[in-house]
């Protein structure tokens, strides 16, 4: 593969921030990697691409797409060219995420206790009371160390000027970290020796950091606390991740039927009898955690778990009720939260957001719908969105009727021209749009963020939707020293 030919064929959009190219030249932080490509033949690169696909297949690195009520398991698409972020860019990202999580954690503590932010008129009471993920059962509940947001995945994008924006906060059961780890393992396999030469920072400590934080939440009187990972089971879209993290941390992977509550304490069933559980890393949504308190038909949770948690006999990660803070209708108030709680200016930008229950916002959005993306406030996975620039007139009319039925459950944002990175597609290197989900761990000792994250790629040409469920893939994320 000849580098000059590659640049000639690389169709970078001048209105999009290309993270590799600047006016047709390779940016310095990508130079070493593409020097390697210059010395490689097309056949060598193609073999590496085929090897990656075979390894992902043989190792069962999958996710589940739900269509018409049926779960279809698919191999997670992987692009072999890493996304490269400079050390100074990462410092900015890291500082911004830490600031944001501090404010959001204080907000959760406040909204479930004194509600000063409501009394002072910063966040409307109606917005909180109408949020389906505001759990009144959590009002007045003390959580260990006052930490609600133990594990967070903050979705970032870059606009056409290269600025980083927070697209959304994931504070309930954020997923994707296992793919970050597997992508790094794959890159080591494909390009041995390249990472030390490029000064790439490691992400392999994530499972150890997570386990350390989980153990720190246990009763301090126990020398060997028991930590488990609670999964909904094999039909969950992120089950591969659940098994991977449990294995890497050396903890038990359990389902609701494996646990029992007795005398407000949680126990795990074992061949040697019942064993008390001190910390639960749960990947089960709030409404399914305890059928005695939430959804009475749930078979995924544990009867009595809520009361054991409320009495302080077990720690649950993440805390129940976090969904009120990552509701997309609350997103627009996070800059005010940062100023209100921390007395600081926001480090990371937020995307302008329109509440569809505001008549002026509603009219503005549908007047310029071709420039907007409309989302459900509690949607995920790229489902339930309307991309105005690609929607048909019929689709807009139908979606508008759904918004009118329950406008509180929808927000709109201007379509951001996501930054592009190089991808190896069909034997060529072409730009594709990306976002980034760094993973932050909030423990008693503070916030730790592994240098990297999950870069998701819109593999379809021209697409802005990066979700794997909507045809997206991922790539390794290199943060340089």
N, C-alpha and C positions, 0 to 999 in steps of 0.2 A: 504493500500500500504506500503510495507516494503522497507525502504531506501536501505538496503544492496542488496535486489533483484533488485531494480531499477538500481543500479550501475552495477550489473552483466549484465543486459540487455541493458545498454546504450552503443551503438556501436560508440564510439568516434573515429574519424580518426586521427591517430598520426601525419599526415602531415598537419592537419587543426588546427588553433587556436580555441580551445573550450573555450568559455567565462565562462562556469560553472565549468569545470573539469580541473585539473592540475595533470597529471600522476595518474589518477584514483581517486583523492580526490576532494571533493567539495571545490571550492574557497571560501574564507571567506565571501565575499559579497553576496554569494548565500546561505550561511549556514542557516540563520534564515528562509528563505522562505521554504527550503526543510526540516527543522525541522517540519514545519507545515504539509508538505506532509507526513512525517513519522508518524504523529499522525492521519492521515486521512485514511479512507478506500477507496478502489478502487471505491465502489459504490458512495461515497460522491463526489469524483472528477468527476465521470462520470455524475452525476446529475448537477454539476456546468457547465460542458461542454455543456450539452443539454440545460440548462437554457440560456447560452450565445447565442447559435444558435437561440433559440426562441425569445429572446429579440431583437437581431439584425434584425430578420425577422419582428417582430411586429412593430418595430420603423422605418422600412424602410431604414436601413443603407445600402445603395447600391452604386454600380458603374456600368458603362455601358461598355460592350465589343462590339467592332465593328467587325463584321465578314460578308464578302461578301456584305458590304454596309448597313447591317442592325444592329440596336442597340439592344443588348440583355441586359436587366437589371438583375444584379445578387447581391445577398447578399455578403457583403464583408467578406471573411473568417477571423475569429478571433481565435488566439491561446491563451489559458487562462494563460499560464506560462509567467510572465513578463520577459523582457530582463533587466538585472540589470547592471548599469554602476557606477563605484565608483566616488566619488567626485573629486579625483585627475585626473582621466581620463577625466571627464567633463571639468575641468579647462583647460586642454590642448586643447580639442575640441573647447571650447568657444573662447579661445585666438586665435586659428588658423582661425576660421570662421570670427571673427571680423577683423583680419588682411587682410584676403582675400577680404572681402567685401569692405573695405576701398580702396584697390588697384583697384578693379574692378569698383568701383564708379568713382574714379579719371580717370580711363581709358575711361569710357563712356563720361565723361565731356571733356576729351582731344580729343578723336577721333571725337567728333562732334563740336569741336572748333579749337584749335591750331594744333592738331596732332603732338605734339612734339615727341611722342613715335615712330611715323613713320619716321619723319625727322631724328631722331637719330639712325635709323636702328635697333630698337629693334623688332618691328613688321613690316613685309613686307606690303607695300601699296596694293599689288595685293591681299593679303589675305583679307583685309578689303573691297576692291572694289568688290571682287567676292562673298562676303557674302550676301545671299539673305535677311538677316534680318538687314543689314545696311540701315537705312532710310535716304536718302539724304534730305528728308523733315525736318529732325531734326537738320541738320547742322546749327549752329548759334542760335538755340532756347535756351532760358534761362528757366530752370526748377526751381520750387520752392526750395529754400535753396540749390540748386545745387545737389539735391539728385535724382538719377535715380532708385536705387535699394531699394525701400521702403520695399519690402517683398521678401525674398529670401529663397529658400529651397536648402541646399547644401547636396548632396548625398555623404555619407562616407561609406567606407568599411574598414575591417581589414584584413591584409595579414597573412600569416602563422607565422610571428614573433610577431603578436599582434599590429603592428604599424597601425595607422589610415591613410588612404589615401583619398583624395578627388577624387571621381569618375567623378562627373560632377556638374556644377553650374546651378541652375534653377532660372533665373532672370526675366522671362517674366510674366507668370501667374502661379506660382508654386501652386500645389494642394497637398492635403493630410492632412492638419492641422485639419480638422473636424474629421478625423478618429483617429488622436492622441487624441483629446478631448473625443471622444466616447469610445475609448479603455480604457481611464482612468476611465470614468464613469462606465464602465462594471467591471473593476477590483475592484472598490469600492463596487459594488454590490455583487461580488462573494467572496471577501476576506475582509470583514469589519474588521477594526482594525489592519490588517497586515501592512499597509503602515506607520502609526505612529511608530509602533515597529521597522520597518526597516529604519526609518528616510528618507522617500522618499520625494523629493522636488516636489512642486505643479506645474501643468501646466495650471490650470484653469483660470489664469489671462490673458491668451493670447487674448481673445476677447476684454478685457478692454484696454490692451496695444495697440492693433491694432486700436481701436476706438480713443484712445488718440492721436496716431500718425496721423491718418486721419484728425482729427479736427485741429491739429497743422498746417496743410498745407493750411487751409482756409485763406481767407482774414482776417487779424487781426482786421479790423474795425468792423467785425460782431461778435455780442455776442453769437448768436446761429446759427452757420453755418449748412447748410444742406448737409449731406453725403448720397450717395446712392451706392448700389452694382449693377453693370451692368452685367447681365447674358445673355448668348446666348439663354437661354430658357431650357425647360424641356428635350430636346433631347441631351443636352450636357452631357458628361460622368461624370462631376463633379457637376451636378445640386444639388445633395443632399448637397454637401458642401456649395454651394452658399446660399441655403435656411437656412442652419444651422448658418452660420456666420452672415447673415443679421438679423436673429432672436436673436442671442446672443448679437449682438451689438445694437439692437433696431433701425436699419435703414431700409429704404425702399429697397426692391428688385425690380429692374426695368429691362425691356427689352428696346431695342432701340426705339420701337414704343411708349414708355412712355415718351420719352424725345424729346425736340425740341430746336433748336437754333434760337434765335432772337437777332439781333444787337450784334452778337458775344458773347452772353451770353447763358448759358444752363438753360433750364427750365424743370421742371417735371409737367406732367399733373395730376391734382388732381380734386376732385369733387368741390373744392372751387375755381378752376381756376389754372393758372400757378404759380409755385413756383420755385424760382431760386435755382439752384444746385451749390454748392461751391466745392465739392470734389466728384470724381467718383472713387470708387474702382472697376476697370473693370476686368472682367474675359473673355473678348472678345479679340481675337488676333488682333495685329496691322492692318493687311490687311483688316479687316472687320469693323474697328472703324468708318470710315468716307467714304462713297461711293463717295463723291465729290473729294477726294484726293487719296484714295487707290483703293480698289476693287469696281468698279462702280456697280456691281451686288449684293453687300452685302445688306441684309435686317436686319442685326444684330446690326449695328451701328447707328450713328446719323449724318445726313448731316450738315456740318458746325462745327462739334466738333473740328476738328484740328485747325481751325482758332480761335475758342474761347480759346482753350488751348494755342495757340501761343501768343495770346494777354494777357495771364495771368488772364483770367476771370474765369477759372476753373482749378482745380488741378486734374491730372489723375495719378492713382496709379495702377501698376508701370508705369514709364515713357515710352513713345513710343520709339522704337528703341533699347531696351535693348538686343534684340536677338543677336546683334553683339558681346556681351560679353559672352554669354553662348553657342555660336557656338562651337562645339566640336573641330573644327580646331584651334580655338583661345585658347582652354584649355591649350595646351602645353606651351603657352607663359605667363601664369599667374605667375609662379615663377619669371620670368624676370620682370614682372610688379611690383611685390612686392619689388624687389631690386631697380628698377628704380624710382618708385614713393615714396616709404617709406624708402629706404635705410636700409632694414631689410632682414634677412634670412627667408625664408618661414618656418612657424611653422608646417604646415601639409604637408605631402608628396603628390606628384602627380604621377599618373600611367604613365609609359613610353608610349608615343603616336607616331604613325607613320602616316604621311600625305601620302595619297595614290596618290597624284599628284606628289610626288617625286619618280622618277624611281627606285632609290636604295631602298627606303622604300617599294615600291610596290613589288619588287622582293623578298625582305627579308620576307615580310609578307606571300606571297603565297608559298614561299619555306618551311616555318614552319607554315602553316595555321592551323595545328592541335593544335597549342599552342596559337592561336590568336582568338580574337573576333573582327569582323569588323562591324562598325556602320555607319549609315548615320549621317552627322554632325548636321543635324537639326531634327533627328528622336526622338521619345519619346515613352513611354509606352512599351518598349521592342519590338516594331515592327521594321521590316526591318534590323534585326541583323543577322549575321552569326556567330554561335558558332562553331569554327573550330573543336573542339574535338568531337563533336557529329554530324557534317554535313556529308552527303554522298558525294561521288566523283561527282555525278551529280549536287548536290546542290552547291558545290564549283565552278564547271565550270560555272553554270548559274549565280551565284553571281559575279564571276570574270568578266563576260561579262558586267554586269550592272556597275561595278566599272570603267571599261575601258571607258564606254560612258561618264562618268562625274566624274573623279577621285577626283576633288576638294570637292565633296560632301560626301566623305568617309574618315574615319580614322580607324586605327586599334590599338589595345592594347593587350598586353599579357594577357592571362586569369589569373585573380587573384583568389587564393584559398580562397574565402570568409570565414570569421569566422563562427562558428556554435554556436547555443544556443539550450537549451532544449525546445522541443515542445511536447504537449500532442496529440498523433495521434493514433487513433484506440485502445484506452485503454492502450497505452504504452508511455513512455517518450523517445523520440528519438531526436538526433541532426539534425538540419536543418540549411541551410545557410541563412545569413541575410545581409541587409545593414541598413543604418540609415539616415533619412532626418530630421535634426534639422531645425527649422524655425526661421529666424532672421528678426527683424523689425528695419529699419534704419530711424530714425526721426531726427528732428532738434536738439534733445538733445543727439544724439548718437545712438549706436547699442544695442538693447536688444534681448536676446535669451532666450526663455523659456527653463528651464532645462529638456530636454527630446527630443521628436521628434517622427516621425513615423518610427518604425522598420518594415520593410517589410521582409517577410519570403518566401523562396522557399519551399513550402510545399511538392513538389514531391521529393522523395528520390533521392539524387545524383544531383539534379538540382541546377544550379547557377543563374537562372532567377527568380528574386523576384517580378517582376511586377504583379499586380493583373490581368491585361489583359492577362497574360501568365500563370495563374494558381497559382499565389502567394497569400499570405495572410498577416496579420499583427498581432502585439502584442503590449501590453502596454510597455512603456520604462520607467524604474525607474532610476532616478539619485539620488544617496544617498548624504546625507549631508556631 
